[in-house]
Amino acid sequence: MRLTRQSSYAIRTLVYCAVNSPDLSHVADIARAHAISELFLFKLIRPLVEAGLLETVRGRKGGIRLGRPAAEITLLDTVKLTEENFAMAECFEGGGDVLCPLADNCDLSGALHEALAAFFEVLDGYTIADLAHKRTSLRRRLGLGLEELSAVTAH
C-alpha cells in the first residue's frame, strides 16, 4: 500500500504547525518548506479544517494552527481524511462486478482485511506529537527561527 501525496503533505503540514506552536503558521511558509504549491496546500488544508485538525485565523496577521493538541491527532485521523480508498484488491471495492472465481470462498480477502486492520492499528498508535518531538532540529530543517524557540521555552 502506498499513501498519496495528499496524506504525506497533510501530515507534514500538521507536524509543521506542531513544531511552530504556539505561533500561527502561514501557508506560504509551509509550502516553501516542503517545496509544494500554495494552491495544492490550500486544497489539503480544507478537509483538515473541516475535521477540526487545523483551525484558521483570518486577518492580516492570520494563519493556521492545530485545531487540537498534537498528542490527540493520530496519523490514522489524517490518513482517513486524505485517502479516498483503502481497497487493497479488487474484491475490497464491493459491488457485484468482481470477476474472481474465488470471491465466495477466499482466504486472500481475509488476510488482506487483517493486514489493513493492522495497518490502521499502527497508524492509530502514532500522533503528530510523536513526529514533532525533535522540535529543535525540525525547526531548523523547516526554516523556522531557533531564537523564537528559545523565547518560548524560557517562559
N, C-alpha and C positions, 0 to 999 in steps of 0.2 A: 504494500500500500504506500502511496506517495501523497503527501499533503500538497495542496495547491499553494500558489504564491500568496493568495489571499490569506490563508491561515498563517503562513510564515510571517508576512508583514503585519498582520493583526497582532500576533504575539510580540513581535519586535516593537510595535507601537506601544503596547501595554507595558512592556519592560522599560522602554524609554521614559514613559510617564512615571513609572515607579521609581526609577533612578533619579529623575528630575524633581520628584516630590520634595517639598510641598509647593514648589514653583509650578506655574502653568507652563505647559509645553505648547509650542507653535508648530503647526503643520509644516510650514516651510523648513523649519529646523529638523524635524523628524524625517522629512523627505530627503533633505540633503544628507543627513547622517546615514541613511540606508540606500542612497542613490536610486530613488524611485520618484515618479512624478507626483506632484501635489494632487493632481486630478485623481489618480489611482488611489492615493491615500485618503482623499475625501470620501470616495466610494466605500472604502473599507471602514471608515470611522462611523458611518451612518448606522449599520446594524449593531456596532459596539455601543453606541449611544442609546439606541432603542432598547437594548437589553440591559442597560444600566451599568455596563462595564466601564464606560467612559462617560464623562459629562462635559458639556461645552460651557464656556463663559464668553458671552458676547461682549462686544465693545472694542475700543481701540487697543486696550491692553488685555484683551481676551485671549483665549486659548483652550486647550483641553487638559483634563486631568482624570485620574482614575475615579470611577463612579462609586467604588467601594474599596476597602483596604486590599492591597496586593495579595495578602495572605488568604483572602476569601475568593480570589479569582483563579479558578483552576484552568489548566490547559484544555481540559475537556470542555469547559464552558465556551472557550474561544473557538475550538475546532468545530464544535457542533453548530456554531453560528456561521462559520465561514465555509464549511464543506457542504456541498449540495447533496452528496451521495456517498454512502459507505458500502455500496454493493461491491463485494469482493469477487463475485462471479455472477454470471448472467441470471442464475436462479434466485439471487437475492432481490432482484428487481421486482419480483412478483408478477402478477398477471398470468394469463393462460397461454402466453406465447412461448413458453420455454420449450426449446427443441430437444432437450436432453432426455434420452430414453430411461435414464436412471432417476429422474426427478421424484418419482413416488417413493423410492427406497434408496436414498443416497446418504452415505456416511460423509462424503466430502462437504456437503452443506452443513452438517452438524459440526464438523471440525472447523470450518470457516466461521461459523457463528461463535464458537468457543474462542477462536483466535481474536475475533473482533471484540468480544466481551473483555478479554484480557487486555487488549489494546486500550479500550476505554477505561479500564480499571487503573492502568498505569498513568494515563493522562489525567485522571481524576486525582491521583496522588501527588501531582506537582502543581505548584501555584506560581503566579507571577513573582511573588516574593522570593521563591526558591531560585528563580532565574536571575533576579536582580540583586542577589546577596553580595556580589562582588562590586558593590556600589562605586568605590573609588576608581577601579580600573575600567569599569563600564562608562563612567562619566568621561574619562579621558578618551576612550575609544569613540564615544558618541559626540565628542566635540563640546561637551558641557564643561564649564569652568570649575576647577577644583577650589578656587577661592570662595565660591558660593557654598560649597560643601563644608568648608571649614567654619564659615559663619553659622551655618545651620547646626552643625554638631557641637559648636561651642555653647549654644544656648540650652 
